[in-house]
């Protein structure tokens, strides 16, 4: 352990790594998209999502065969025949549909002059992660007709590799993203994907009125991003503490994600006085009475809001109770466009409210660490959120499943206070 900590400290003093592009090409579906699928009408919830990419980077220490890149490209081409919207193009920022004319996915190969351990042993992300992300290198950006997805294979000097997958939120939520990557990985290693012939949510109309939301002002706020690891033993202590809190007929028995969400929100809200809002992105798969297709892909989530008038009076049990109440109200949803209507109302409320907001997304239990391209499971998985200018918290299982890693992005001033929170220190590992 002492040796590992020494390595982490040493890596923190290293210069910023430099990435060099080796090649770039467009990977198209192996079979043409059928005529009746060439225009994919977005569901209302897809339409409401911004065309932003939140890339996920998978790190593989055992990659050492340069010929594997050709297998990756071939298997990606095969996968795109079923995930055809990923190979499409958005005609305009406000377009209600995607042109699925097999425009393809950009595949970038790069070398980076550092070792893989410089990333997977480093606790906090920084701008060096951008070197592994295709959009950050400026290679996969087409402003007149944006790509829906891009991939970058980065070779480290030690022989390991990183596979970065960047997909627009217009076509994928976390569930869809995870299925796409695992489908591609299964095809690459010659296995059988868990989902065959997936169905994408779409609107029968595909002609939404452009929503008149006021544009957000550019404030020039500087953000800081940090990662915090919470061992399961500490999370269990937190859950026990919440169960002892009064005010409810029976113990809440919160989940790991609920417990950490409440704690992180409380600590973040305490950095400033006034009101705060916890905006939680909640998957609706299995949560409603709706008869959605089992293999349905696209976006199927809603944002629930928990509002706190006084940030100094946040109680963990009350936050969890409020989160659950919001979810209970969604159980009557039966159609995808009903979710869109809920999102419209929530978006208008957010735009008209000056309350400080903290957006939380949990990717726990998602199969990102199952993405085996034939080189074993990833040693680490990291999410790039550099393009998002907002207070954000992302939860993901640790590689061994023995805890949760929280990626927290706050305004710099708030982060300096947040990191010193005594209650946070009770449960976090090596802050």
N, C-alpha and C positions, 0 to 999 in steps of 0.2 A: 504493500500500500504506500509506504514512504517513497519507494522508487517511482511509482506511478505519479504521485503528487509532484515529485521533483521534475518528472518529464512534462507534466502539465505546466508547471511554472516556466520551464525552459521554452516550451512551445509558445507560451504567451509573449516571449521576448523576441521571437523570430520575426523577420521582415515579412511583409505581405507577399504571399505567393503570387506568381505570375502565370497566367494561362495562355497558351499559344494554340490557335486553331490549326488543326492538321487537315481537315476536310469538312465539307458541308454538302449535303445533297437532300433532295426531296424524296421521301418514301411515300409511294402511293399505294392504295389498296391493290391487292393481288388480282382481284376481279372487279370489273366496273360496277359501280352502284346502279341497281335497277332503276329504270326511268321513273317509277312511281315513288321512289325515295329520294330523288335528286333535290327536292325542296323540303327541308325539314322545318315545319312550322313549330316555333317555340311555344311551350306552354307558358301561361302567364307568369308563373314563378321563375322560369328560365329567362323570360324577357326582362323581368325586374332585376335580375342579377346583373351586376356590372361586368363588363368584359375585362376582368382582371385575372392574372395568372398568379397562383400561389404554388410554386413548384415544390416538389418533394424530391430530396436527394437520398439515394440508397448507396451505402458504402460497402464494398466487397474486397476484403483483404486477399482472397484467393484467386482473383482474376489475374491470369498471366498468359493468356493465349490470344495473340493478336488476330487470329482467324475468327475468334468468337464474334467480332464486330459484324462480319458478313452474315452469320447466323442470326444475330440480333436484328439486322435490317430485314432479312427474309421473313422472320417470324413477326416483326412489326407490320410488314406488308400484309401478311395473312390475317393478323388481328384486326387491322383497319377495315377489312371487308365486313366485319360485324359491328365495329365501332365507327361506322362511316361518318357520323357528324364530326368526329375528331379530325377527319381529313378534309372537312369543308371550310368554307369561308363566310365570314359575316359581311354582307354587302355594304352595310353602313352601321354606325354606332347604335342607331335606333331601329334597325331592321327587325321585323318580327319573325324572321326566318333565317336559316343557314343554307347557303348554296352547297349542296353535296355533290359536286361534280368532280370529285376525286382530285382536289387540288394538292392533297398530300400533307405530310408532317415533315418538318425540317429535322434532319438528323445531323448533329454536329459532333465531330470527333476532335478532342483537344488533348494536349499534354499540359501538365502542371508541374512546376519545378519544386515540388515539395513532397513529403511523404504522407501517406494516408493517415497515419497516427496523429499528424498535426491537426487533423480535423476531428477524428472520432474520440480523441482523448481530451480535447479542449472543451471546457464547460460552456463558455459563452460564445455565441456566434458573433461574427463581425462582418465587415464588408468583404472579407476574403471568400466567404461562401458564394458571393456573386460570381466568382471565377468559374464555378461549376454549373451555373444556371444559364440555359440557352438564351433566354430573353435579355438577361443582364449583359450579355456580350454583344447585343445588338444585331444578332444574325437571323433571328426568327421573327422580326417585327416587320409587318407589312401594313402601314397605316391606312392605305386605301382599301384594303381587303384583308383584315387581320387573320392570321392563322389561328386555328382553334387549339392547336397543340404543337409542342416541340420537344425534342429529346437531345440530351448531350451526354456523350460517353467521354469521361475524362480519365486519362492514364496518369497515375502517380509515379514518381521516380522510383519507388520501392517495388513496383509491379502490381500493386492493387489498383482498383478502379472505382469510380463513382458513376452511377447512372441517374441523371436528373430528368424527371418527367414534369413538364409544365403543361397544364390543361386549363383552358378558360372556364371560369365559373358559369359561363353561359350554357355549357353542356354537361357539367359534372359537379356533383357534390362529393363529399368524402367517400360515401358508399360506392358511387360509380367510379371514382378515381381508383379506389382500391381494387375493384373488380377488373378494371382495364389493365392495371399493372400486373396483377396475378394471372390474368388470361394470357398476356404477352409472355410472361415468365414461363408459364406452363408450356406454351407452344415452343418456346426457345429450347427448353430442355427435353422436348419430345414427349411431354406429358399430356394429360387431358384437362382442359379448362373446366372449372366448376360451373360456369354459365355458358351455355351454347345458344346461339340465336337470341341475344338479349333484345328486349323491347324498350324503345326510347319514348318517354312521355312527349306528347305533342298536342297542340291545339287544333281543333277542327276548323278554327277560323283563321288563325295566323294573321290577324289584321287588328292589332291593338292600337288604341289611341295613345299617342306619345304622352307620357305622364308629365305634367307641368310641375316638377319639383324645383324649388329655388336652388341655384347653384351655390355650393359651399365656398366660402371665401378662403383664399390661401393665406394662412397666418404666419408661415415661416417658422412653425414650431419644430424644435429638434427633439427627436425621440431616441430612447435608449432601449436596447433589447438584451434581456438576460435569460438564462435557463436555470431552473431550480429543480432539483431532484427530491422527491418525497418517497422514502421507503415505505413499503406496505405496513411495516411495524408501526411507523409514526402515523400513517393514515388511519390505522385501526385505533390508535390512541385518540385521534381527532374524532372519529366516529363515536367512540365511547363517551367522549366529552359532550358531544351534541346530544346523545341519548339521555344524558343526565339533566339537561336543561328543562326547566318546567314550562308550563303553559299549554301542554297538549295532553290529551287523554291517554295516549300510549306513546312509547318511544318512536321516533321517526325512522330509525334504522336506515340512515342515508347510505347511498352508494358511495364508492370511492370518489367518483367524479363529482357528485353533488357536494360532498364534504369539502373537497379542494376548491371547487368553484366558489362556495360560500366564503371560505377562508381567504382566498386570493382577492375576491371582490371587497371583503371587509378591509383588508390591509391596503388595497389600492385606494378605496374611497376615503380612508382615514388620512391620506396625504394632503387633502384640501377640505376646507369647510364647505357647507352648502349641500345641495341635493345631488344625488347620483343615481344612475340607472344601470342595471345589469341586463345587458341584451344577450340572451343565450340562443345559439343556433341549435335547434332541436330536430333531429330526424323524425319523420312521421311514419317511417316503416314499422309496422307492427303496433302502432300507437292509436290508430283510428279504426272506425268501423268501415272505412273505405275498402273496396275490393280491388286493390291495385294488383296488376300482374306481378307474380312472384319475382320475375326476372326484369322488372321495370327499372330502367336507368334514366339518368338526367338529374334534375334537382327535385328532391322531395323532403324539404325541411321548412321550418318556419322560425321566425325570430320571436321569442317571448321576452317580455320586459318586466323586470322587478324594480320598482322605483322606491328610493329611500330619500325622505325629505331631509333628514339630518345625518350626515355621514359619520358623525361621532357616536351615533346610537344604533349601529348595525349589530344585530344579533344573528348568529349563525343559524339557529333553528328557525327563526322567522324568515330568513332568506330562502332556506330550503322549502319551507311550507309554501311560500309565495311562488317559487318556481314550479312546484307540483300543481298548484291551483291553476296556473296558466296552462299547463299541459292538459289537465283534466278538461278544460274548456274546449280543447281541440278534438276531443274524442268523437264528436259528432260529424266531423268532416268526412264527406263521401266522394268528393271529386277533386282532381288536381287543381282546377281553376278556383275552387273555394279557398285553397291555400293561398293562391295568388291574391285573392281579394283581401285576405287577412294581412298579407304582406304589404299591400297598397296602403291600408289603414295604418299599419305600424310605421311605414316609411314616412307618411305625411306627418304623423305624430312626432317622429324623430326630427324631421326637418323644421318643425315649428317650435320645438322645445330646446331651450338653452341648457338643459341639464347635462352635466358631464356623463358620458356614456363609456361603458367598458364592455366590449364584445368578447364573449367566451365561446369557444368551440372545443368539444371533446372528440378526439379521434381514438379514444381508448377502445379496445376490443376490435378495432379495425385490423384487417390482416396484412398490414404493411410489412411486418417482419416475416411474412411467409413468402415474400417475393424472391424466389430462388430461380435464377436464370441458368442454373447448372454449376454455379460457383459456391453453393451453400447459401444460407440465409444471410441477410445483411447484418454487418456488425453494428451499424447505427443507421438511423433514419432521421433526417433533419428537414424542417420546413422553412422555406425562404419567405419571409413576410416583409422584406425591405421596401416593397412597392406600396404597402398599405400605410397611409398616414392616419393612424387612429390608435387609441388605447385598445390593446388586444391581448387576449390570453388563449393559448392553445395547449391542450392537454393530450399527451400521448404516452402509451405504455413504454417503460424502459425495455431495452433489448431482451433482458432475461425475464421480463414480466414480474419483477420483484418490487415494482413501484411505478410511479408516474412522473414523467418529466414535463414540467410546465415551461413553455416559452412565453415570457411576459414582455410586452412592448408598452412603454409608458413615456410620457413626456420626461425629459431628462431630470427636471427638478423633482418631479414626483418619484422617479425611480430612485433617486438618492435617498429619499425618505422611506420609500417602500422597503428597500433592502435592510434597513435598520429596525424594522418593526419587530418587537419582542415576541409577539404571538407567532409571527412567521418563523422566527428562529426556533421555536419549540418543535417544529415538525419537519423542517427542511434539512437536507443533508449537505454539509460542507458549503454553506452559503458564502 
